[in-house]
C-alpha cells in the first residue's frame, strides 16, 4: 500500500504533467490523491519544498527505470538501449516526463530546484559516459554531451509536439559518430 506522502507525490506529478505548474497546489494535490485536507502541506510545508519533493520523486522513478539500461556490449546494444529509454520516457512515462520538462523551465530561476534536477542528469550522464568509454569512444565526455543533447531534444520534441516519428535514425547517427 502506498504511503500518504507517495500518494501526494503521485498526484502532484500527474497534475504538473497533465495541467502544468499552475495546477500544483496543496489543496488540488489532496483532492486528486483523495487525501484529507492539509495532508500534502504536512509533508511539504512550502511550495519550494513541494517542487523539490516532486523533482526528487521523478528522479527516483526515472533512475530506478534505467538502472539496467547502460551495460551495452556493442554500439548496436547502446542504440537499442537509447531507443528503448526514449520510447519509455515519451510513451509509457509521458506524464512523468512532461512533469520533468515543466520543472526544468521552473528551475531556470529556482536554484534549489535546478540542483535537484541536476542530480538526475548527472547520474544519467555518468552512466552514459562510462558506457561510451567501455565501448571505445575516443572522447567519452564530448560523446556524452552530444548524445545527451540529442536525447533531450528528441524527448522535448516528442512530448511538446506530440510527435511519434521514428527516433532511431537520429540516435543511430549520434551513436555511430560517438564511437567512430
N, C-alpha and C positions, 0 to 999 in steps of 0.2 A: 504494500500500500504506500502511495506517495505521501510524503510529509506535507503539511500545510505550506511550508516555505517552498517546496518544489512545485506544488500546485500553483502557487502565486507566480513563480518564475515561468512555468509553462504558459500561464495566461498572459503574462507580460510579453513574452516572446511572440505569442500569437497576435496580440494587439499591435505591437510595433511592426511585425512582419506583414500584417494584412491591412492596417489602417494608418501606420506611420506614428511618429513620435508624439503627435498631438493627442493620440488616444491613450498614452501612457499616464494614467493617474492611479493613485492608490485605490480610489473608490471603484474605478472601472475594472481593475485587476480583481478586487474582491468579488465583484459581481460576476465577472467571466469565470472565475475559479470556483464560484459558489461557496465563498468563504464568509464568515461573519464579518460585518463592517469593522474596519480598523485592523484586520489581520495583517494585511500587507505592510501597513505602517509599523506594526510591531517588529517586523523583520528588517525593514528598510525605512528608517526614520525620515530621510530626506530624499529629494528627487535624485541628487547625485549618488546617494547610496543605492537607490533603486537602479539607476543607469549602470553603475558598476556591477551590481548583482546580476543584471540581465547579461551584460557583456561577459562576465565570468561563467555564467551558465551556458552561454553559447559556446565559449571557448572549450569548456569541459565536454560538451556534446560533440563538437567537431573533432577534437583531438581523440576522443575515445573511438570515433568512427574511422579515423585514418591510421591508427597505430600499425596495422599490418601492411599498409599501402607501400611503404618505402623500403623494401628489401628486394629490389629488382636485380635480376641476374643478367639482363641484357637491355639494350635500347628499346627493343620491342616490348619487354615487360614493363619498362618505365612508361612508355607511351600508353600501354593498356591501363596501367595504374592511374595515370593522369586523366585519361578519358573517363574511367570509372569514377574517379573522385569528382570531377567536374559534373558528370551526369548526376551523381548522387546529390551534390550540393545545389544543383539547379533544377532538379526534378523532385526527388524524394524529400529533400530538405529545403525546398524552395522558400517556405515561410521563415525558417530559421536563417537562411542566407539573406533574405530580404531584410530581416531584423538587423543582421550584422551590418549590411550596407547602410541602413538608416543610421545606425550608431556610428559608423565611420564618418559620416558627414557631421554629426554632432561632435565627434572627437576633434574635429578641426579647430574648435575653440574651447575644448574642455580637456586640459592636460591629464587629469586623473583617468578619464575615460580612454584617452589616447594611449596611456600607459597600459591599461587593462587589455585593450585590443591589440596592442603591440606585442604582448606576450604570446598571443596565439600565432601571429605572423612569424615571430622569431622561432617558435617551436617547429612550425612547418618548414620554414626556410632552412633550419639546421638539418632537418631530416632529408630534405631535397639535396642540399649541398653535400651531405655525406654520401647519398646515393650516387650523385654525379661524380664525385671523387672516386668512388669504388668502381664506377663504370669507365673511368679513364678520361674524364673531362680535363683538358689542359688548363683551363681556368674555371674551377668549380664555382668561385664567387660570382664571376660575370655570367656564367651559365645559369646559375640560380636566379640572379636578378632578371635575366631575360625570360626564363621560364615562369617566374612569379608574375612578371608584368603581363605576359601573355595570358596566363591562367586567370589573373584578376580581371583583365579586360574582357575575356570571354565570359566570365561569371557575371560581370556587370551588364554586358550586352545581352546575355540570355535572360537575366532577371528583369532588367529595366525595360527592355524592348519586347519581352515575351517571344524571343527568337529561339526556335528549336533547330536551327540549322546544324549541320554536322561540324563538330569542333575538331575532329580528328586531323584534317589536313593542316590546320594552323599549329596544333600541338606537335604533329609529326615534324613539321618544318623546324620548329624550335628545338625539339629533342635531337634531331639529326645534326643541327648546327652546333648544339652544345657538346655533342660527342664526336664532332668531326676531327 
